[in-house]
């Protein structure tokens, strides 16, 4: 039993990590983004990560933008986007460059 618990935790962590990496395909694109108010920078060196539409269940939900600390000096955020594909759209995740 003691040997199975760490194995179960590892399996759960791996399944959670791959859930975000799964490709999301939607038959229609998102609506235009709402106007988003960008408040002043919270601390020097932080970067604005803009909001985006996330597909959940059967519709789009707006995720608000936020300030984030880059993983390294000089890194810039490349926003994610919905890319048109034959028959629909797929989500391309944002990343630090």
Buried (B, 14 or more C-beta within 10 A) or exposed (E): EEEEEEEEEEEEEEEEEEEEEEEBEBEEEBEEEEEEEEEEEEEEEEBBBBBBBEBEEEEBEBBEBEBBEBEEEEBEBEBBBBEEEEEBBBBBEBEEE
